[in-house]
């Protein structure tokens, strides 16, 4: 299945999310969305939240930062509310992805800390854990 990844500022609908989750083999998320479509709202993909993606990617040697952010966003958007273990797993996978993409271990740790703190569900931001839930 050849999927075109979304552009920054593209609205992600449930159908688009299912397509992307299938592409990344996130079968648990596909089942979750398909089983409860009415529990999720559309959201806008913003790349790596709160950083200038292209500059940040070049400066810190993370050429696939936007795709890594998308994978993390899918996990966050459709994460199970209140599931701290699932959130931690998503954040650790993000850290590993940026490290494997070329970031230094120090930068990967800093990025982990940023998503871990900034993604706190209780903050209720547009990028907090389980943000696509209605």
N, C-alpha and C positions, 0 to 999 in steps of 0.2 A: 504494500500500500504506500504510494508516494503522496505524502501530505505536504502541502505548502504551509510553512509555519507562519503565524500571524505577524503582521506589522505592529510596531508600537502604535498605540492609540486605537487598535482594532477592538471592537466589541466582541466578547466571547459569549456566545449563547450556549445553552445546554448541548445542542447538536454539534456545535464546533468543538466544545470541550470533550465530548465523547470521541470525536474524530481524533483529536490530539492525544487523548489518553490512550486510545488504541495504538496510535503511532509509537508512543513511548512504552507500550506494554503495561500500562497501569490498569490492569483488569479489575482490580478492586474498586478503583474510582469509576470505571465504566459501569460496573454493577450498581454502585451507590447512586450515580446520577440517573441511570435508567430506571432504577427502582423507586425514585422519589423526585421526579422532574419538577414537581410543583414546590419543592422546598428550596430551590436554587434560583437566584436572579442572575441576569446578565452582568458582566463586569468588563472593564476595559484593561487590556494588557498594556502595562507601562514600562516593560523592560525591567531592568534592575531598579527597583523603586528608590527614588531620592538620589540617584547619581546620574551624571551624564554618561550614558552607556558606552558610546564609541571612544570617548576620551579615557574613561576609566579602564576599558578593555585594553587599550593600547598601552597606557601608562603602567598597568599592573600585569601585563602579559596574560590576559584572559581572553583569547580571541573569540570564544564561543559564549561569552557572558550572557548575551540576550537569550540564547537557547537554554542555557543553564537556569536563567531567571524564569523562563517560561515553565520549565519542568517543576521548579520550586513553587511557582504561582499556582499551577494546577493542583499540586498536593495541598497547598494552603487553602485555596478557594473551596475545595471539596473535602477538606479534612473533617473528621468527626468532631463536632463541638465538644469541648471539655476533655479531649483525648490528648493529654500531655505527652504520652509515649509516642503516639503517631506524629505529633509536631516535632518532637526531638529527633525522631528518625528522619523526617523531611529536612530538618536543619543540618543534621550530620551528613546526609547525602549531598546537600548543597555544598557544604565545606569540602567534601571529597571531590565533587565535580569541579570546583574551581581550582583545587590543588592539582588534580589530574590534567586540567586544561592549561596549566602553566603558572599559576599564582604561586608565590612563595608560601611556605608553611605559615609564616607570620601573617601574611595578608589573608590566607584562608581562615585562620583563627579569628582575625578581626572581622571578617565578613560573617563568619558563624555567629560571633557575638552580636553583631548588628541585627541579623535576622532573628536571632533568638530573643533579644530584648524588644526590638521593634515589632515583632510579630505576635507579641503577647495578646491573647484573645481578649483580655479585659480592657485593653486600650481602645478596642472597637474602631480601628482605623480602616481605611480602604484596603490595607494590606495585612491586617491582623489575621491570625489563624481562623479558618472557617468563614472567611469574608463573603463568600457567595451564598451563604445560607440566608434565607428570608427571615 
